[in-house]
């Protein structure tokens, strides 16, 4: 299971989308645009922060597509048939309710040691906590494994003291999920 990736998130769009995969040492983004796939690899040991926030224009997904069937329904009700108008008005109301139930769309920003990337990690902010918790667990697991030194040194400290120091450092390390703040505005 050394090189196995598991899919943790998928963000689709009309022209493509991004699928996120996680392995024991890296986070992989496969961004698809039509027939081209661009891969971005983020090593877990190099991750500094992942920030997810609600998009400011998410309300446009609620109002614009809902207004079109509502306007068509109102005009059909007035000039053609009340039943046809009610159907289109019901479609507009259903669209608004669905978008409100799904919540705001999300934007995200990934910062590593060498680069900062603006890629969507999740489509909606309500799913961000779950995906960030999975990534946070993987980051903690990758940083808990002590690196093997190339040259063995004679240590004056006993081995037990060294292990206690590593566990204290892991407990003091800040969580990526704790540093991420999601606003429900």
C-alpha positions as CSV (number, residue, x, y, z in Angstrom):
1,X,0.0,0.0,0.0
2,X,3.0,2.2,-0.4
3,X,1.9,4.3,-3.4
4,X,-1.9,4.0,-3.0
5,X,-4.0,7.1,-3.4
6,X,-7.6,7.5,-2.1
7,X,-10.0,10.1,-3.4
8,X,-11.0,12.5,-0.7
9,X,-12.8,15.3,-2.7
10,X,-14.2,16.1,-6.1
11,X,-15.1,19.6,-7.3
12,X,-16.7,19.6,-10.7
13,X,-17.4,22.3,-13.3
14,X,-18.7,22.5,-16.8
15,X,-15.3,22.5,-18.5
16,X,-13.7,20.0,-16.1
17,X,-13.0,19.9,-12.4
18,X,-10.5,18.9,-9.8
19,X,-10.2,15.6,-8.0
20,X,-8.2,15.4,-4.8
21,X,-6.3,12.3,-3.8
22,X,-4.4,11.5,-0.6
23,X,-1.6,9.0,0.1
24,X,0.6,8.5,3.1
25,X,3.0,11.3,2.1
26,X,1.3,13.6,-0.3
27,X,-1.9,15.3,-1.4
28,X,-2.5,15.2,-5.2
29,X,-4.8,17.5,-7.2
30,X,-5.8,16.3,-10.6
31,X,-7.2,19.3,-12.4
32,X,-9.1,18.5,-15.6
33,X,-9.8,21.1,-18.3
34,X,-11.6,19.5,-21.3
35,X,-9.1,16.9,-22.5
36,X,-6.0,18.0,-20.5
37,X,-5.2,16.8,-16.9
38,X,-2.8,18.9,-14.8
39,X,-1.4,17.2,-11.7
40,X,-0.2,19.1,-8.6
41,X,1.5,17.2,-5.8
42,X,1.7,18.7,-2.3
43,X,3.9,16.8,0.1
44,X,2.3,16.6,3.6
45,X,5.5,17.5,5.3
46,X,5.7,20.8,3.3
47,X,2.1,21.9,4.0
48,X,1.9,25.1,6.0
49,X,-1.8,25.9,5.8
50,X,-5.1,25.1,4.0
51,X,-7.7,27.8,4.3
52,X,-11.3,27.4,3.2
53,X,-13.9,30.2,3.2
54,X,-17.3,30.8,1.8
55,X,-17.4,32.5,-1.6
56,X,-18.8,36.1,-1.6
57,X,-20.8,35.6,-4.7
58,X,-22.5,32.3,-3.7
59,X,-25.9,34.1,-3.4
60,X,-25.8,34.6,-7.2
61,X,-26.3,30.8,-7.5
62,X,-29.5,31.2,-5.5
63,X,-31.0,34.3,-7.1
64,X,-30.2,34.3,-10.8
65,X,-31.3,30.8,-11.7
66,X,-34.3,31.0,-9.5
67,X,-35.5,34.3,-10.9
68,X,-35.6,33.0,-14.5
69,X,-38.2,30.2,-13.9
70,X,-40.1,32.5,-11.5
71,X,-40.4,35.3,-14.1
72,X,-41.4,32.8,-16.8
73,X,-43.9,31.3,-14.4
74,X,-45.4,34.6,-13.5
75,X,-45.8,35.6,-17.2
76,X,-47.3,32.2,-18.0
77,X,-49.7,32.6,-15.1
78,X,-50.8,36.0,-16.3
79,X,-51.1,35.4,-20.0
80,X,-51.4,31.7,-20.8
81,X,-52.4,29.2,-18.1
82,X,-52.2,29.3,-14.3
83,X,-51.2,25.6,-14.0
84,X,-48.1,26.1,-16.3
85,X,-47.2,29.3,-14.3
86,X,-47.4,27.4,-11.0
87,X,-45.1,24.7,-12.3
88,X,-42.4,27.2,-13.3
89,X,-42.8,29.1,-10.1
90,X,-42.5,25.8,-8.1
91,X,-39.2,25.1,-10.0
92,X,-37.8,28.5,-9.0
93,X,-38.8,28.0,-5.4
94,X,-37.3,24.4,-5.4
95,X,-34.1,25.8,-6.8
96,X,-33.8,28.4,-4.0
97,X,-34.6,25.8,-1.3
98,X,-32.0,23.4,-2.7
99,X,-29.3,26.0,-2.9
100,X,-30.0,27.2,0.7
101,X,-30.0,23.6,1.9
102,X,-26.6,22.9,0.3
103,X,-25.1,26.0,1.7
104,X,-22.5,28.5,0.4
105,X,-19.9,27.5,-2.2
106,X,-16.3,27.5,-1.0
107,X,-13.0,29.0,-2.1
108,X,-9.7,27.6,-0.8
109,X,-6.0,28.5,-0.6
110,X,-3.2,26.0,-0.1
111,X,0.2,27.2,1.1
112,X,3.2,25.0,1.2
113,X,6.9,25.7,1.8
114,X,7.6,26.6,-1.8
115,X,4.3,27.7,-3.3
116,X,0.9,29.1,-2.7
117,X,-2.0,27.8,-4.8
118,X,-5.6,28.9,-5.2
119,X,-7.4,25.6,-6.0
120,X,-10.9,24.6,-4.9
121,X,-10.6,21.8,-2.3
122,X,-14.4,21.4,-1.7
123,X,-17.5,22.6,-3.6
124,X,-19.4,23.7,-0.5
125,X,-18.2,24.9,2.9
126,X,-20.3,22.4,4.9
127,X,-18.0,19.6,3.6
128,X,-14.8,21.5,4.4
129,X,-14.5,20.2,8.0
130,X,-14.6,16.6,7.0
131,X,-12.0,16.9,4.2
132,X,-9.7,19.1,6.4
133,X,-9.9,16.5,9.2
134,X,-8.8,13.8,6.9
135,X,-5.9,15.9,5.6
136,X,-5.0,16.9,9.2
137,X,-4.9,13.3,10.3
138,X,-2.6,12.4,7.4
139,X,-0.3,15.4,8.1
140,X,0.0,14.4,11.7
141,X,0.7,10.8,10.8
142,X,3.4,11.9,8.3
143,X,5.1,14.2,10.8
144,X,5.0,11.7,13.6
145,X,7.3,9.3,11.8
146,X,10.8,10.1,12.8
147,X,13.3,10.5,9.9
148,X,16.2,8.0,9.9
149,X,19.5,9.8,10.1
150,X,22.0,9.1,7.4
151,X,24.9,8.8,9.9
152,X,24.4,7.1,13.2
153,X,25.5,9.3,16.1
154,X,26.4,8.1,19.6
155,X,23.8,9.8,21.8
156,X,24.3,10.8,25.4
157,X,20.5,10.7,26.0
158,X,18.7,7.5,26.6
159,X,16.3,6.3,23.8
160,X,13.2,6.8,26.1
161,X,13.9,10.5,26.5
162,X,14.1,10.9,22.8
163,X,10.8,9.2,22.2
164,X,9.1,11.4,24.8
165,X,10.5,14.5,23.2
166,X,9.0,13.5,19.8
167,X,5.6,12.9,21.2
168,X,5.6,16.3,23.0
169,X,6.6,18.0,19.8
170,X,3.7,16.2,18.0
171,X,1.2,17.3,20.6
172,X,2.5,20.9,20.4
173,X,2.3,21.0,16.6
174,X,-0.7,23.2,15.5
175,X,-3.5,21.5,13.6
176,X,-4.3,22.5,10.0
177,X,-8.0,22.1,10.8
178,X,-7.7,24.2,13.9
179,X,-6.0,27.0,11.9
180,X,-8.8,26.9,9.3
181,X,-11.8,29.1,10.0
182,X,-15.1,28.8,8.2
183,X,-17.5,31.7,8.3
184,X,-21.2,31.0,8.0
185,X,-22.1,34.4,6.7
